[in-house]
Amino acid sequence: MTRMKAQAVEILQDIPDDKIAPVIEILKELRALYAQNGKPVVYKETPVNAMGIFHKYANPDLIPLEKEAWGKAVKEKYAAH
């Protein structure tokens, strides 16, 4: 087992059993994706951190509303209860 796979297994062991289902689904989809292409995807650039990595796909008209969107969604969700 490579060092990277060992690190992944270590991380998986720290996740509680009742929370692991989404991780398993993600791993299954990744495995299917790699099997489909025949070789792993290699990215040309590695982001420094995860924040903003999808910025190029953002709708410019909605960017000013991002700071308020989460709070508004939470208020709407709990106002219904």
Secondary structure, 3 states (H helix, E strand, C coil): CCHHHHHHHHHHHHCCHHHCHHHHHHHHHHHHHHHHHCCCCCCCCCCCCCCCCCHHHCCCCCHHHHHHHHHHHHHHHHHCC
